[in-house]
Amino acid sequence: MPTDKEEKFDEMLGKALRLSSEPVPANFTDRMLKQIREVEEQKILARTIMQERLALAGCIVLGVIVIVLAAVFPSIAGSLTVQAEAFADKISQTIEAVSYEWQFYIVFAGVFGFAVYSLVDLLIGDS
């Protein structure tokens, strides 16, 4: 099934070939379309590789910043450790509290999920 690009390319190629007096190989259009696809695929691959490299660099830089801040401000790192332990205790208490009323939370999560889905569908639509 030819796409819109292929049809336009075929029209432009046909016009150019009608004006030209040189013989053209039978598979010329297929070779040109294959080259165009390969160039587009290479551009997409290069963009993806660049995004992955930027993400990796961001993670490394963020890790280095955290290590430097922990070394420069040890009191902040110590208070963060205490807060992390308190947070872990709160998580276990929350899990215990939720386990008693899990049916309510499942219904609530379903209704909330449906509301978010409806809102996204309303705002984004078919685009």
N, CA, C and O atoms as a printed pandas DataFrame, in Angstrom:
     atom_number atom_name residue_name chain_id  residue_number  x_coord  y_coord  z_coord
0              1         N          MET        A               1    0.824   -1.176    0.000
1              2        CA          MET        A               1    0.000    0.000    0.000
2              3         C          MET        A               1    0.874    1.247    0.000
3              4         O          MET        A               1    1.591    1.491    0.970
4              5         N          PRO        A               2    0.830    2.025   -1.045
5              6        CA          PRO        A               2    1.670    3.221   -1.082
6              7         C          PRO        A               2    1.167    4.284   -0.130
7              8         O          PRO        A               2   -0.035    4.500    0.028
8              9         N          THR        A               3    2.127    4.940    0.497
9             10        CA          THR        A               3    1.769    6.015    1.419
10            11         C          THR        A               3    1.724    7.336    0.664
11            12         O          THR        A               3    2.012    7.394   -0.531
12            13         N          ASP        A               4    1.364    8.377    1.370
13            14        CA          ASP        A               4    1.260    9.710    0.768
14            15         C          ASP        A               4    2.615   10.178    0.239
15            16         O          ASP        A               4    2.706   10.748   -0.848
16            17         N          LYS        A               5    3.667    9.930    1.026
17            18        CA          LYS        A               5    5.008   10.340    0.598
18            19         C          LYS        A               5    5.410    9.606   -0.672
19            20         O          LYS        A               5    5.969   10.198   -1.595
20            21         N          GLU        A               6    5.117    8.306   -0.707
21            22        CA          GLU        A               6    5.486    7.521   -1.873
22            23         C          GLU        A               6    4.731    7.987   -3.110
23            24         O          GLU        A               6    5.305    8.040   -4.198
24            25         N          GLU        A               7    3.466    8.321   -2.963
25            26        CA          GLU        A               7    2.686    8.789   -4.107
26            27         C          GLU        A               7    3.226   10.119   -4.624
27            28         O          GLU        A               7    3.353   10.312   -5.833
28            29         N          LYS        A               8    3.544   11.032   -3.712
29            30        CA          LYS        A               8    4.103   12.316   -4.134
30            31         C          LYS        A               8    5.456   12.127   -4.801
31            32         O          LYS        A               8    5.770   12.765   -5.806
32            33         N          PHE        A               9    6.247   11.235   -4.216
33            34        CA          PHE        A               9    7.564   10.959   -4.789
34            35         C          PHE        A               9    7.413   10.359   -6.181
35            36         O          PHE        A               9    8.132   10.745   -7.102
36            37         N          ASP        A              10    6.485    9.419   -6.342
37            38        CA          ASP        A              10    6.259    8.812   -7.654
38            39         C          ASP        A              10    5.811    9.845   -8.678
39            40         O          ASP        A              10    6.250    9.809   -9.827
40            41         N          GLU        A              11    4.932   10.773   -8.268
41            42        CA          GLU        A              11    4.476   11.821   -9.189
42            43         C          GLU        A              11    5.634   12.714   -9.621
43            44         O          GLU        A              11    5.805   13.004  -10.805
44            45         N          MET        A              12    6.433   13.147   -8.634
45            46        CA          MET        A              12    7.570   14.006   -8.956
46            47         C          MET        A              12    8.581   13.267   -9.832
47            48         O          MET        A              12    9.135   13.845  -10.767
48            49         N          LEU        A              13    8.815   12.007   -9.533
49            50        CA          LEU        A              13    9.760   11.214  -10.304
50            51         C          LEU        A              13    9.230   10.995  -11.719
51            52         O          LEU        A              13    9.983   11.067  -12.691
52            53         N          GLY        A              14    7.936   10.727  -11.825
53            54        CA          GLY        A              14    7.349   10.527  -13.149
54            55         C          GLY        A              14    7.477   11.758  -14.018
55            56         O          GLY        A              14    7.818   11.654  -15.196
56            57         N          LYS        A              15    7.205   12.932  -13.448
57            58        CA          LYS        A              15    7.344   14.174  -14.210
58            59         C          LYS        A              15    8.789   14.371  -14.654
59            60         O          LYS        A              15    9.056   14.728  -15.802
60            61         N          ALA        A              16    9.719   14.134  -13.726
61            62        CA          ALA        A              16   11.134   14.318  -14.062
62            63         C          ALA        A              16   11.584   13.319  -15.113
63            64         O          ALA        A              16   12.380   13.662  -15.988
64            65         N          LEU        A              17   11.087   12.085  -15.042
65            66        CA          LEU        A              17   11.487   11.074  -16.016
66            67         C          LEU        A              17   10.897   11.357  -17.397
67            68         O          LEU        A              17   11.532   11.070  -18.411
68            69         N          ARG        A              18    9.691   11.917  -17.442
69            70        CA          ARG        A              18    9.092   12.252  -18.739
70            71         C          ARG        A              18    9.889   13.355  -19.436
71            72         O          ARG        A              18    9.988   13.379  -20.663
72            73         N          LEU        A              19   10.450   14.258  -18.650
73            74        CA          LEU        A              19   11.250   15.330  -19.224
74            75         C          LEU        A              19   12.660   14.862  -19.575
75            76         O          LEU        A              19   13.338   15.499  -20.381
76            77         N          SER        A              20   13.102   13.768  -18.986
77            78        CA          SER        A              20   14.454   13.269  -19.201
78            79         C          SER        A              20   14.476   12.327  -20.399
79            80         O          SER        A              20   13.488   11.660  -20.707
80            81         N          SER        A              21   15.619   12.290  -21.060
81            82        CA          SER        A              21   15.744   11.401  -22.218
82            83         C          SER        A              21   16.633   10.203  -21.915
83            84         O          SER        A              21   16.833    9.356  -22.786
84            85         N          GLU        A              22   17.162   10.112  -20.724
85            86        CA          GLU        A              22   18.053    9.009  -20.371
86            87         C          GLU        A              22   17.244    7.803  -19.910
87            88         O          GLU        A              22   16.183    7.965  -19.306
88            89         N          PRO        A              23   17.738    6.581  -20.190
89            90        CA          PRO        A              23   17.024    5.387  -19.708
90            91         C          PRO        A              23   17.185    5.242  -18.184
91            92         O          PRO        A              23   18.242    5.546  -17.630
92            93         N          VAL        A              24   16.122    4.775  -17.524
93            94        CA          VAL        A              24   16.117    4.633  -16.077
94            95         C          VAL        A              24   15.905    3.159  -15.739
95            96         O          VAL        A              24   15.053    2.504  -16.340
96            97         N          PRO        A              25   16.678    2.625  -14.773
97            98        CA          PRO        A              25   16.478    1.221  -14.392
98            99         C          PRO        A              25   15.073    0.997  -13.826
99           100         O          PRO        A              25   14.438    1.923  -13.321
100          101         N          ALA        A              26   14.606   -0.237  -13.921
101          102        CA          ALA        A              26   13.231   -0.570  -13.512
102          103         C          ALA        A              26   13.003   -0.381  -12.015
103          104         O          ALA        A              26   11.913    0.022  -11.610
104          105         N          ASN        A              27   13.999   -0.662  -11.191
105          106        CA          ASN        A              27   13.813   -0.581   -9.738
106          107         C          ASN        A              27   14.342    0.722   -9.152
107          108         O          ASN        A              27   14.687    0.769   -7.971
108          109         N          PHE        A              28   14.410    1.763   -9.944
109          110        CA          PHE        A              28   14.968    3.035   -9.490
110          111         C          PHE        A              28   14.148    3.630   -8.345
111          112         O          PHE        A              28   14.718    4.097   -7.360
112          113         N          THR        A              29   12.832    3.618   -8.461
113          114        CA          THR        A              29   11.969    4.183   -7.427
114          115         C          THR        A              29   12.130    3.418   -6.120
115          116         O          THR        A              29   12.222    4.021   -5.050
116          117         N          ASP        A              30   12.163    2.105   -6.203
117          118        CA          ASP        A              30   12.324    1.298   -4.984
118          119         C          ASP        A              30   13.655    1.580   -4.300
119          120         O          ASP        A              30   13.723    1.666   -3.074
120          121         N          ARG        A              31   14.706    1.722   -5.091
121          122        CA          ARG        A              31   16.009    2.021   -4.495
122          123         C          ARG        A              31   16.018    3.395   -3.826
123          124         O          ARG        A              31   16.568    3.556   -2.736
124          125         N          MET        A              32   15.411    4.376   -4.476
125          126        CA          MET        A              32   15.368    5.714   -3.899
126          127         C          MET        A              32   14.536    5.731   -2.605
127          128         O          MET        A              32   14.940    6.339   -1.614
128          129         N          LEU        A              33   13.388    5.068   -2.621
129          130        CA          LEU        A              33   12.559    5.010   -1.413
130          131         C          LEU        A              33   13.275    4.276   -0.291
131          132         O          LEU        A              33   13.151    4.648    0.875
132          133         N          LYS        A              34   14.022    3.238   -0.637
133          134        CA          LYS        A              34   14.785    2.505    0.378
134          135         C          LYS        A              34   15.860    3.412    0.985
135          136         O          LYS        A              34   16.080    3.386    2.196
136          137         N          GLN        A              35   16.515    4.195    0.167
137          138        CA          GLN        A              35   17.526    5.120    0.676
138          139         C          GLN        A              35   16.893    6.183    1.571
139          140         O          GLN        A              35   17.459    6.546    2.602
140          141         N          ILE        A              36   15.727    6.678    1.181
141          142        CA          ILE        A              36   15.036    7.684    1.995
142          143         C          ILE        A              36   14.658    7.093    3.346
143          144         O          ILE        A              36   14.847    7.736    4.379
144          145         N          ARG        A              37   14.124    5.874    3.349
145          146        CA          ARG        A              37   13.764    5.213    4.612
146          147         C          ARG        A              37   14.982    5.015    5.497
147          148         O          ARG        A              37   14.919    5.242    6.705
148          149         N          GLU        A              38   16.097    4.590    4.896
149          150        CA          GLU        A              38   17.316    4.367    5.677
150          151         C          GLU        A              38   17.814    5.660    6.313
151          152         O          GLU        A              38   18.253    5.657    7.463
152          153         N          VAL        A              39   17.750    6.756    5.575
153          154        CA          VAL        A              39   18.176    8.048    6.128
154          155         C          VAL        A              39   17.266    8.453    7.287
155          156         O          VAL        A              39   17.750    8.926    8.316
156          157         N          GLU        A              40   15.947    8.272    7.130
157          158        CA          GLU        A              40   15.018    8.599    8.216
158          159         C          GLU        A              40   15.263    7.720    9.434
159          160         O          GLU        A              40   15.221    8.203   10.566
160          161         N          GLU        A              41   15.517    6.433    9.214
161          162        CA          GLU        A              41   15.797    5.531   10.334
162          163         C          GLU        A              41   17.078    5.927   11.043
163          164         O          GLU        A              41   17.151    5.856   12.270
164          165         N          GLN        A              42   18.098    6.345   10.289
165          166        CA          GLN        A              42   19.351    6.773   10.900
166          167         C          GLN        A              42   19.162    8.037   11.735
167          168         O          GLN        A              42   19.772    8.182   12.795
168          169         N          LYS        A              43   18.311    8.955   11.255
169          170        CA          LYS        A              43   18.035   10.167   12.036
170          171         C          LYS        A              43   17.334    9.819   13.342
171          172         O          LYS        A              43   17.682   10.353   14.396
172          173         N          ILE        A              44   16.346    8.927   13.280
173          174        CA          ILE        A              44   15.624    8.524   14.488
174          175         C          ILE        A              44   16.562    7.831   15.458
175          176         O          ILE        A              44   16.518    8.089   16.661
176          177         N          LEU        A              45   17.408    6.953   14.942
177          178        CA          LEU        A              45   18.358    6.242   15.796
178          179         C          LEU        A              45   19.348    7.206   16.439
179          180         O          LEU        A              45   19.669    7.064   17.619
180          181         N          ALA        A              46   19.831    8.179   15.682
181          182        CA          ALA        A              46   20.766    9.150   16.232
182          183         C          ALA        A              46   20.097    9.985   17.325
183          184         O          ALA        A              46   20.718   10.277   18.347
184          185         N          ARG        A              47   18.839   10.368   17.119
185          186        CA          ARG        A              47   18.119   11.143   18.136
186          187         C          ARG        A              47   17.925   10.314   19.407
187          188         O          ARG        A              47   18.086   10.827   20.514
188          189         N          THR        A              48   17.583    9.046   19.248
189          190        CA          THR        A              48   17.390    8.171   20.401
190          191         C          THR        A              48   18.696    7.980   21.172
191          192         O          THR        A              48   18.703    8.013   22.403
192          193         N          ILE        A              49   19.777    7.784   20.463
193          194        CA          ILE        A              49   21.073    7.617   21.123
194          195         C          ILE        A              49   21.447    8.881   21.886
195          196         O          ILE        A              49   21.964    8.801   23.000
196          197         N          MET        A              50   21.188   10.056   21.292
197          198        CA          MET        A              50   21.505   11.312   21.970
198          199         C          MET        A              50   20.675   11.465   23.247
199          200         O          MET        A              50   21.197   11.903   24.273
200          201         N          GLN        A              51   19.387   11.109   23.195
201          202        CA          GLN        A              51   18.540   11.203   24.375
202          203         C          GLN        A              51   19.030   10.269   25.475
203          204         O          GLN        A              51   19.033   10.641   26.648
204          205         N          GLU        A              52   19.444    9.062   25.104
205          206        CA          GLU        A              52   19.951    8.120   26.107
206          207         C          GLU        A              52   21.246    8.628   26.727
207          208         O          GLU        A              52   21.453    8.494   27.933
208          209         N          ARG        A              53   22.101    9.199   25.921
209          210        CA          ARG        A              53   23.362    9.739   26.449
210          211         C          ARG        A              53   23.105   10.903   27.399
211          212         O          ARG        A              53   23.741   11.012   28.447
212          213         N          LEU        A              54   22.168   11.772   27.025
213          214        CA          LEU        A              54   21.829   12.897   27.903
214          215         C          LEU        A              54   21.231   12.414   29.223
215          216         O          LEU        A              54   21.534   12.956   30.286
216          217         N          ALA        A              55   20.374   11.383   29.146
217          218        CA          ALA        A              55   19.792   10.842   30.376
218          219         C          ALA        A              55   20.876   10.232   31.267
219          220         O          ALA        A              55   20.864   10.433   32.481
220          221         N          LEU        A              56   21.794    9.502   30.683
221          222        CA          LEU        A              56   22.890    8.911   31.455
222          223         C          LEU        A              56   23.768   10.001   32.069
223          224         O          LEU        A              56   24.155    9.908   33.234
224          225         N          ALA        A              57   24.078   11.023   31.292
225          226        CA          ALA        A              57   24.889   12.121   31.818
226          227         C          ALA        A              57   24.164   12.821   32.961
227          228         O          ALA        A              57   24.788   13.180   33.960
228          229         N          GLY        A              58   22.857   13.020   32.827
229          230        CA          GLY        A              58   22.082   13.641   33.899
230          231         C          GLY        A              58   22.110   12.821   35.166
231          232         O          GLY        A              58   22.252   13.374   36.257
232          233         N          CYS        A              59   21.978   11.501   35.042
233          234        CA          CYS        A              59   22.031   10.632   36.227
234          235         C          CYS        A              59   23.407   10.695   36.893
235          236         O          CYS        A              59   23.512   10.745   38.119
236          237         N          ILE        A              60   24.441   10.690   36.086
237          238        CA          ILE        A              60   25.792   10.748   36.650
238          239         C          ILE        A              60   26.011   12.084   37.354
239          240         O          ILE        A              60   26.537   12.118   38.467
240          241         N          VAL        A              61   25.616   13.174   36.720
241          242        CA          VAL        A              61   25.801   14.499   37.321
242          243         C          VAL        A              61   24.995   14.613   38.610
243          244         O          VAL        A              61   25.496   15.134   39.606
244          245         N          LEU        A              62   23.768   14.138   38.604
245          246        CA          LEU        A              62   22.947   14.183   39.809
246          247         C          LEU        A              62   23.578   13.367   40.940
247          248         O          LEU        A              62   23.586   13.805   42.090
248          249         N          GLY        A              63   24.105   12.187   40.618
249          250        CA          GLY        A              63   24.787   11.373   41.629
250          251         C          GLY        A              63   26.004   12.066   42.202
251          252         O          GLY        A              63   26.233   12.030   43.411
252          253         N          VAL        A              64   26.783   12.694   41.345
253          254        CA          VAL        A              64   27.970   13.411   41.807
254          255         C          VAL        A              64   27.570   14.590   42.700
255          256         O          VAL        A              64   28.216   14.848   43.716
256          257         N          ILE        A              65   26.520   15.295   42.325
257          258        CA          ILE        A              65   26.055   16.421   43.133
258          259         C          ILE        A              65   25.617   15.943   44.517
259          260         O          ILE        A              65   25.930   16.582   45.522
260          261         N          VAL        A              66   24.903   14.833   44.574
261          262        CA          VAL        A              66   24.453   14.300   45.861
262          263         C          VAL        A              66   25.645   13.894   46.722
263          264         O          VAL        A              66   25.656   14.157   47.924
264          265         N          ILE        A              67   26.637   13.262   46.126
265          266        CA          ILE        A              67   27.824   12.844   46.883
266          267         C          ILE        A              67   28.588   14.071   47.395
267          268         O          ILE        A              67   29.030   14.092   48.543
268          269         N          VAL        A              68   28.740   15.080   46.552
269          270        CA          VAL        A              68   29.448   16.290   46.963
270          271         C          VAL        A              68   28.689   17.002   48.088
271          272         O          VAL        A              68   29.294   17.452   49.061
272          273         N          LEU        A              69   27.373   17.100   47.952
273          274        CA          LEU        A              69   26.583   17.738   49.007
274          275         C          LEU        A              69   26.667   16.959   50.318
275          276         O          LEU        A              69   26.717   17.556   51.393
276          277         N          ALA        A              70   26.683   15.633   50.233
277          278        CA          ALA        A              70   26.807   14.833   51.452
278          279         C          ALA        A              70   28.173   15.023   52.100
279          280         O          ALA        A              70   28.291   14.998   53.325
280          281         N          ALA        A              71   29.203   15.212   51.281
281          282        CA          ALA        A              71   30.544   15.425   51.836
282          283         C          ALA        A              71   30.701   16.837   52.402
283          284         O          ALA        A              71   31.346   17.029   53.433
284          285         N          VAL        A              72   30.112   17.815   51.730
285          286        CA          VAL        A              72   30.262   19.205   52.162
286          287         C          VAL        A              72   29.363   19.518   53.353
287          288         O          VAL        A              72   29.769   20.233   54.269
288          289         N          PHE        A              73   28.155   18.988   53.343
289          290        CA          PHE        A              73   27.192   19.250   54.415
290          291         C          PHE        A              73   26.807   17.942   55.110
291          292         O          PHE        A              73   25.724   17.410   54.860
292          293         N          PRO        A              74   27.680   17.414   55.981
293          294        CA          PRO        A              74   27.370   16.131   56.618
294          295         C          PRO        A              74   26.172   16.203   57.560
295          296         O          PRO        A              74   25.516   15.189   57.795
296          297         N          SER        A              75   25.877   17.378   58.099
297          298        CA          SER        A              75   24.726   17.482   59.003
298          299         C          SER        A              75   23.423   17.261   58.236
299          300         O          SER        A              75   22.483   16.667   58.764
300          301         N          ILE        A              76   23.367   17.735   56.997
301          302        CA          ILE        A              76   22.173   17.515   56.173
302          303         C          ILE        A              76   22.033   16.035   55.851
303          304         O          ILE        A              76   20.929   15.491   55.889
304          305         N          ALA        A              77   23.149   15.381   55.535
305          306        CA          ALA        A              77   23.099   13.957   55.226
306          307         C          ALA        A              77   22.640   13.166   56.442
307          308         O          ALA        A              77   21.880   12.207   56.307
308          309         N          GLY        A              78   23.099   13.561   57.640
309          310        CA          GLY        A              78   22.677   12.868   58.868
310          311         C          GLY        A              78   21.196   13.062   59.135
311          312         O          GLY        A              78   20.504   12.115   59.508
312          313         N          SER        A              79   20.701   14.286   58.946
313          314        CA          SER        A              79   19.276   14.523   59.180
314          315         C          SER        A              79   18.431   13.797   58.135
315          316         O          SER        A              79   17.328   13.341   58.437
316          317         N          LEU        A              80   18.939   13.689   56.913
317          318        CA          LEU        A              80   18.206   12.946   55.888
318          319         C          LEU        A              80   18.112   11.462   56.237
319          320         O          LEU        A              80   17.104   10.814   55.954
320          321         N          THR        A              81   19.166   10.932   56.852
321          322        CA          THR        A              81   19.139    9.526   57.280
322          323         C          THR        A              81   18.078    9.315   58.344
323          324         O          THR        A              81   17.329    8.339   58.302
324          325         N          VAL        A              82   18.017   10.228   59.292
325          326        CA          VAL        A              82   17.000   10.127   60.351
326          327         C          VAL        A              82   15.605   10.247   59.749
327          328         O          VAL        A              82   14.700    9.503   60.126
328          329         N          GLN        A              83   15.428   11.175   58.822
329          330        CA          GLN        A              83   14.124   11.340   58.181
330          331         C          GLN        A              83   13.756   10.120   57.341
331          332         O          GLN        A              83   12.584    9.749   57.274
332          333         N          ALA        A              84   14.725    9.502   56.710
333          334        CA          ALA        A              84   14.453    8.303   55.914
334          335         C          ALA        A              84   13.999    7.152   56.808
335          336         O          ALA        A              84   13.101    6.396   56.440
336          337         N          GLU        A              85   14.615    7.020   57.977
337          338        CA          GLU        A              85   14.194    5.970   58.913
338          339         C          GLU        A              85   12.771    6.229   59.399
339          340         O          GLU        A              85   11.969    5.300   59.496
340          341         N          ALA        A              86   12.458    7.477   59.702
341          342        CA          ALA        A              86   11.104    7.823   60.140
342          343         C          ALA        A              86   10.106    7.568   59.015
343          344         O          ALA        A              86    8.994    7.102   59.263
344          345         N          PHE        A              87   10.494    7.870   57.798
345          346        CA          PHE        A              87    9.627    7.632   56.647
346          347         C          PHE        A              87    9.360    6.140   56.458
347          348         O          PHE        A              87    8.236    5.743   56.154
348          349         N          ALA        A              88   10.395    5.312   56.639
349          350        CA          ALA        A              88   10.220    3.869   56.526
350          351         C          ALA        A              88    9.254    3.353   57.593
351          352         O          ALA        A              88    8.433    2.477   57.318
352          353         N          ASP        A              89    9.352    3.897   58.816
353          354        CA          ASP        A              89    8.407    3.518   59.874
354          355         C          ASP        A              89    6.981    3.924   59.505
355          356         O          ASP        A              89    6.040    3.166   59.736
356          357         N          LYS        A              90    6.824    5.099   58.940
357          358        CA          LYS        A              90    5.487    5.560   58.531
358          359         C          LYS        A              90    4.905    4.666   57.434
359          360         O          LYS        A              90    3.700    4.415   57.404
360          361         N          ILE        A              91    5.763    4.191   56.540
361          362        CA          ILE        A              91    5.279    3.314   55.472
362          363         C          ILE        A              91    4.727    2.022   56.055
363          364         O          ILE        A              91    3.662    1.558   55.646
364          365         N          SER        A              92    5.443    1.441   57.005
365          366        CA          SER        A              92    4.956    0.202   57.606
366          367         C          SER        A              92    3.659    0.434   58.377
367          368         O          SER        A              92    2.774   -0.421   58.365
368          369         N          GLN        A              93    3.537    1.574   59.044
369          370        CA          GLN        A              93    2.293    1.892   59.749
370          371         C          GLN        A              93    1.144    2.097   58.758
371          372         O          GLN        A              93    0.019    1.670   59.017
372          373         N          THR        A              94    1.417    2.733   57.651
373          374        CA          THR        A              94    0.395    2.965   56.626
374          375         C          THR        A              94   -0.074    1.648   56.024
375          376         O          THR        A              94   -1.271    1.451   55.816
376          377         N          ILE        A              95    0.853    0.754   55.746
377          378        CA          ILE        A              95    0.482   -0.553   55.187
378          379         C          ILE        A              95   -0.394   -1.315   56.176
379          380         O          ILE        A              95   -1.372   -1.952   55.787
380          381         N          GLU        A              96   -0.041   -1.246   57.433
381          382        CA          GLU        A              96   -0.848   -1.925   58.455
382          383         C          GLU        A              96   -2.248   -1.324   58.541
383          384         O          GLU        A              96   -3.227   -2.060   58.659
384          385         N          ALA        A              97   -2.356    0.001   58.483
385          386        CA          ALA        A              97   -3.671    0.656   58.558
386          387         C          ALA        A              97   -4.511    0.346   57.322
387          388         O          ALA        A              97   -5.721    0.145   57.427
388          389         N          VAL        A              98   -3.876    0.308   56.159
389          390        CA          VAL        A              98   -4.611    0.049   54.915
390          391         C          VAL        A              98   -5.078   -1.401   54.861
391          392         O          VAL        A              98   -6.118   -1.692   54.270
392          393         N          SER        A              99   -4.338   -2.298   55.459
393          394        CA          SER        A              99   -4.703   -3.716   55.380
394          395         C          SER        A              99   -6.047   -4.005   56.044
395          396         O          SER        A              99   -6.695   -4.999   55.715
396          397         N          TYR        A             100   -6.471   -3.154   56.968
397          398        CA          TYR        A             100   -7.759   -3.369   57.624
398          399         C          TYR        A             100   -8.930   -2.924   56.749
399          400         O          TYR        A             100  -10.025   -3.476   56.862
400          401         N          GLU        A             101   -8.717   -1.943   55.884
401          402        CA          GLU        A             101   -9.802   -1.426   55.057
402          403         C          GLU        A             101   -9.425   -1.457   53.578
403          404         O          GLU        A             101   -9.619   -0.466   52.874
404          405         N          TRP        A             102   -8.896   -2.564   53.101
405          406        CA          TRP        A             102   -8.411   -2.652   51.748
406          407         C          TRP        A             102   -9.539   -2.586   50.718
407          408         O          TRP        A             102   -9.316   -2.106   49.607
408          409         N          GLN        A             103  -10.733   -3.050   51.052
409          410        CA          GLN        A             103  -11.831   -3.014   50.084
410          411         C          GLN        A             103  -12.188   -1.573   49.726
411          412         O          GLN        A             103  -12.400   -1.247   48.558
412          413         N          PHE        A             104  -12.251   -0.719   50.739
413          414        CA          PHE        A             104  -12.564    0.691   50.494
414          415         C          PHE        A             104  -11.521    1.323   49.582
415          416         O          PHE        A             104  -11.863    2.062   48.659
416          417         N          TYR        A             105  -10.243    1.033   49.841
417          418        CA          TYR        A             105   -9.184    1.643   49.057
418          419         C          TYR        A             105   -9.161    1.121   47.624
419          420         O          TYR        A             105   -8.790    1.857   46.710
420          421         N          ILE        A             106   -9.546   -0.117   47.414
421          422        CA          ILE        A             106   -9.620   -0.652   46.051
422          423         C          ILE        A             106  -10.720    0.052   45.264
423          424         O          ILE        A             106  -10.521    0.428   44.109
424          425         N          VAL        A             107  -11.884    0.227   45.895
425          426        CA          VAL        A             107  -12.979    0.941   45.223
426          427         C          VAL        A             107  -12.574    2.392   44.961
427          428         O          VAL        A             107  -12.832    2.932   43.885
428          429         N          PHE        A             108  -11.942    3.011   45.945
429          430        CA          PHE        A             108  -11.487    4.397   45.789
430          431         C          PHE        A             108  -10.478    4.505   44.650
431          432         O          PHE        A             108  -10.552    5.433   43.845
432          433         N          ALA        A             109   -9.540    3.566   44.574
433          434        CA          ALA        A             109   -8.536    3.592   43.503
434          435         C          ALA        A             109   -9.199    3.408   42.140
435          436         O          ALA        A             109   -8.800    4.049   41.167
436          437         N          GLY        A             110  -10.211    2.534   42.060
437          438        CA          GLY        A             110  -10.917    2.342   40.795
438          439         C          GLY        A             110  -11.645    3.595   40.353
439          440         O          GLY        A             110  -11.572    3.980   39.186
440          441         N          VAL        A             111  -12.344    4.231   41.272
441          442        CA          VAL        A             111  -13.072    5.464   40.945
442          443         C          VAL        A             111  -12.095    6.573   40.573
443          444         O          VAL        A             111  -12.332    7.318   39.622
444          445         N          PHE        A             112  -10.995    6.687   41.321
445          446        CA          PHE        A             112   -9.993    7.705   41.022
446          447         C          PHE        A             112   -9.357    7.458   39.655
447          448         O          PHE        A             112   -9.166    8.393   38.877
448          449         N          GLY        A             113   -9.032    6.201   39.367
449          450        CA          GLY        A             113   -8.455    5.865   38.061
450          451         C          GLY        A             113   -9.409    6.193   36.921
451          452         O          GLY        A             113   -8.990    6.716   35.888
452          453         N          PHE        A             114  -10.697    5.886   37.106
453          454        CA          PHE        A             114  -11.685    6.206   36.078
454          455         C          PHE        A             114  -11.803    7.713   35.894
455          456         O          PHE        A             114  -11.934    8.190   34.767
456          457         N          ALA        A             115  -11.759    8.471   36.994
457          458        CA          ALA        A             115  -11.843    9.929   36.897
458          459         C          ALA        A             115  -10.641   10.496   36.144
459          460         O          ALA        A             115  -10.798   11.384   35.306
460          461         N          VAL        A             116   -9.453    9.992   36.435
461          462        CA          VAL        A             116   -8.252   10.465   35.742
462          463         C          VAL        A             116   -8.322   10.097   34.260
463          464         O          VAL        A             116   -7.998   10.914   33.399
464          465         N          TYR        A             117   -8.745    8.862   33.966
465          466        CA          TYR        A             117   -8.887    8.435   32.573
466          467         C          TYR        A             117   -9.887    9.319   31.833
467          468         O          TYR        A             117   -9.631    9.725   30.700
468          469         N          SER        A             118  -11.016    9.619   32.457
469          470        CA          SER        A             118  -12.035   10.456   31.822
470          471         C          SER        A             118  -11.509   11.869   31.586
471          472         O          SER        A             118  -11.771   12.463   30.540
472          473         N          LEU        A             119  -10.774   12.407   32.549
473          474        CA          LEU        A             119  -10.217   13.739   32.403
474          475         C          LEU        A             119   -9.201   13.792   31.268
475          476         O          LEU        A             119   -9.213   14.727   30.468
476          477         N          VAL        A             120   -8.325   12.798   31.195
477          478        CA          VAL        A             120   -7.330   12.753   30.130
478          479         C          VAL        A             120   -8.021   12.605   28.784
479          480         O          VAL        A             120   -7.641   13.260   27.813
480          481         N          ASP        A             121   -9.037   11.744   28.723
481          482        CA          ASP        A             121   -9.773   11.555   27.473
482          483         C          ASP        A             121  -10.476   12.827   27.065
483          484         O          ASP        A             121  -10.547   13.143   25.877
484          485         N          LEU        A             122  -10.995   13.562   28.029
485          486        CA          LEU        A             122  -11.691   14.814   27.735
486          487         C          LEU        A             122  -10.722   15.871   27.227
487          488         O          LEU        A             122  -11.024   16.582   26.269
488          489         N          LEU        A             123   -9.553   15.980   27.867
489          490        CA          LEU        A             123   -8.592   17.026   27.496
490          491         C          LEU        A             123   -7.813   16.692   26.220
491          492         O          LEU        A             123   -7.591   17.561   25.376
492          493         N          ILE        A             124   -7.405   15.444   26.088
493          494        CA          ILE        A             124   -6.578   15.075   24.930
494          495         C          ILE        A             124   -7.453   14.660   23.763
495          496         O          ILE        A             124   -7.194   15.047   22.624
496          497         N          GLY        A             125   -8.481   13.880   24.032
497          498        CA          GLY        A             125   -9.397   13.463   22.963
498          499         C          GLY        A             125   -8.750   12.458   22.036
499          500         O          GLY        A             125   -7.995   11.589   22.471
500          501         N          ASP        A             126   -9.050   12.582   20.761
501          502        CA          ASP        A             126   -8.570   11.631   19.771
502          503         C          ASP        A             126   -7.244   12.022   19.146
503          504         O          ASP        A             126   -6.778   11.348   18.227
504          505         N          SER        A             127   -6.633   13.084   19.616
505          506        CA          SER        A             127   -5.393   13.533   19.003
506          507         C          SER        A             127   -4.206   12.785   19.468
507          508         O          SER        A             127   -3.090   13.063   19.029
